Amino acid sequence: MQSTKKGFVYKAMTIVLTCGLSFLAIPNANAYYYDDESDSEIKKRWIKEANQGDAETQYIIGKEYLGDKEHPWKDKYGLRMFKTNIPEGIKWITRSANQGYMDAQIELGDLYRKGKIVRQSGSKAIEWYSKAANQGDKESPGVLALMYRRGELVPVNAVKVIEWSEKGASLGDTYAPYVAADMYRIGDVVPQNLTEAKEWYGKSCDNGWAAACDKYRELNEQGY
C-alpha cells in the first residue's frame, strides 16, 4: 500500500500558519513524492513519467533544472531534486509546452521576453504567449497587447493591440482592455480618440478594475 502523497506545484506555494506552527502548503499537484521514497527513486519515477509523455511532470522537471536562478525559495524548503542545468530545464519545459501545457507555454513566454537565462527573442515570446492566450490564459493577452503597443521586441502594431485587448476582455481580464484604452486616450500609437478610450475603459471596468471605472466615469462626465 502506497504512502500518503506529498505534492507540490511551484507557482502555488503558500505558508499556512496553524496553532503557531508553519506548514508548507502547495496544492493541486500531480508531481509528488512519497514518504518511503528516496531522492533517487523520486527522480527515477519522475523521469519515467516525463518520458511517457506526462506534460505536467515534464514542466516540473524543467522548473527543477532551472534551479535558484528562477526560484531561490526552492532550496530553502528542500524541494530541489535536480541540480541546476539551464539547457535541460529549457528542454523539458519546451517538451511540456509543445504538448499544450499552458503553464509551460507561459513560462517560455516569460523566459524569452526577459532574456535572463536564455537568448531574448521577441518572436518566441510572442509565439508562446499566443499559444497560452489561445488556450484561455487570462493574463497573456494583456502582455501581448502591451508588447505591441510599446514596440517591445516587436514592431508597434495597433491592430495587434486591439486584437489581444479584445481577446483579454473576452476572457474576463481587466488589464488587456486597459492597454487599448490608454492607447486611445494618449494617442501614442493611433490618433487620440477619447470616445474609443471610454469604450475600452468600460470593458476593463466591466471585468472588475476600479481604476478603469474611474477613467470611464471621468470621460463620461466630460461628454465622451
Secondary structure, 3 states (H helix, E strand, C coil): CCCCEEECCHHHCEEEEECCEEEEECCCCCCEEECCCCHHHHHHHHHHHHHCCCHHHHHHHHHHHHHHHCCCHHHHCCCCCCCCCHHHHHHHHHHHHHCCCHHHHHHHHHHHHHCCCCCCCHHHHHHHHHHHHHCCCCCHHHHHHHHHHHCCCCCCCHHHHHHHHHHHHHCCCCHHHHHHHHHHHHCCCCCCCHHHHHHHHHHHHHCCCHHHHHHHHHHHHCCC
